[in-house]
Amino acid sequence: MFQYNFENISQHKKIFQTEKMKVPVIFHASKNLMPEENTLSELENVASQEFAFHHVAAMSDVHSKKGRKNPTGTVVASENHLMPQINDTAPNCGMRFLKTNLTDTDLEGEKIDNLFSELVKVIPTKTYKGTVIPYSLVMDICRFGVKPVKDFFKTRTQNEIENTYKNGNFFEKEVNQREILDVIPKLFLQIGRARLGILGAAGNHFLDLMKIKKIKNSDLAKKMGIFEGQYIFLMHTGSGLLGQYSSYFYTPKKKEHLSQRIVLEMGKLSFNSQMKKVYRNLSRKINSSKNKDEFFAYDKNTLEGKMFITANFASANHGFANRVILTHNLDNAIEKVLGKNAQLDLLYDMPHVFIDRENHFGKDLWIHRNGTVRANGPERMKHHSLFSQTGEPVFIPSSMSTPAYLCVGTDENSSSFFSASHGTGRRKYPESSFAQNKNDLFKKMEKKQVKLFNAKSKGVILQDSAYYKDVEEVITGMEENKIIQTVAKMDPVAVLMY
């Protein structure tokens, strides 16, 4: 067994570096929250890559994920290179926090059951067809993000553009249709027509109805319009098959399903790109790199690098669009069942699998966040009317039956590249009380007075609280590391999950 030696910086921060590693790994975690050995081995490999800059940041929820070379819960920076294998294959997997005007009276008796029975119909988890949209809208989402979706569906959600990361569009300069078709096969775009408005079956994608239990910072809560007893929705979902296929198209990775292999080959054959010769050469490089320890990297200045990041940004925009459509369907369902407009108000929509250009340690860098969220303080959010006063919102769920927290970033967390955990992460070993089957799970949920809906998958029992790290310890560590300030504690009321 390989032994790693850690230098304790504080109770909740550690550093390690072996002779093999180019840069150190800084863990923002207490001893109890440290990962198992295979995660440490993966991190050693990441930090040994030629293109790693300064250090790798690992958060308290860091853990290995099957089929991935880099653990979830990490931040990796590079000056000039883009590394597709650092991130999961779902660009802009992310969460949004929605305030409502719902009261205890609105949700008394059987009203929650009635509402979620409708939501199971209109917010599907695993399905072949979601909310079908025109091809022209698929293209507009790639180019412009959230705005064309709002215009098309005439959504009522307040602050849906200004309170979405980067105003809901990863592109800072306008791109034309030809630029999109040069990097993403039209087949993938056609598939994308029917693959939005789906919550998702992978991992723990969810829609949670939660209630603000306790205000921890009254000044910040008031500015954000948060109060005790308030009902909110927390939504976690990805960017659909368009995001996945576009990611696989540029990433050396073994395909997990036969359908993926077939669609990707069809995409290559039908790829009507002016860059076809460039991609043909790139495809050979990708195929030869699938089983190497080294991470595949794109130089940002090459045609290959520009193709990759354009495809990444375009498909990541579909993550925002997915959550806009799901929220629209949620809005309509609430009015249909409860007979009132819930006045949904977006506090924030934040990605936690994404690549973006940021300045850290005096350098312009490519920041790869994999299962982490950006957590800027007020100074770095100075161009936002609200977040310049509060810091960037961070919401941290734990399991489906344990509390979640609303927090904000600070100006003092440079060691995490101004990032925070996107959840608590999974335990090395589950607690002895873990659910043996679905009946056990439903009994545990009922005992905690949390309603669970849909729950069709066998794997839903793995979302039992016994598999997750202690949220209180995670929050304490992030506070002591000056990553976050806590605004409010929330309790789950009802959960929709596959």
Secondary structure, DSSP 8 states (H G I E B T S, - for coil): ------EEEETTEEEE--TT-SS-EEE-S-GGG---HHHHHHHHHHTTSTT--S-EEEEEEEE--TT-SS-EEEEEEESSEE-GGGS-SSTT-EEEEEE----TTTT-TTHHHHHHHHHHHHS-SS-S--S---HHHHHHHHHHTHHHHHHHHT---BTTTTTBGGGG-S-SS---HHHHHTTS-HHHHHHHTTSSS---SSTT-EEEEEEEEEES-HHHHHHHT--TT-EEEEEEE--HHHHHHHHHHTS----SSHHHHHHHHHHHHT---TTHHHHHHHHHHHHHTTT-SS---EETTSHHHHHHHHHHHHHHHHHHHHHHHHHHHHHHHHHHHHSS----EEEEEEESEEEEEEEETTEEEEEEEESEEE-B-TGGGTTSTTHHHH--EEEE--STTS-EEEEEEBS--GGGTSEEESS--B-SS--TT--SSHHHHHHHHHHTT-EEEE--SGGGGGGSGGGB--HHHHHHHHHHTTSEEEEEEEEEEEEEE-
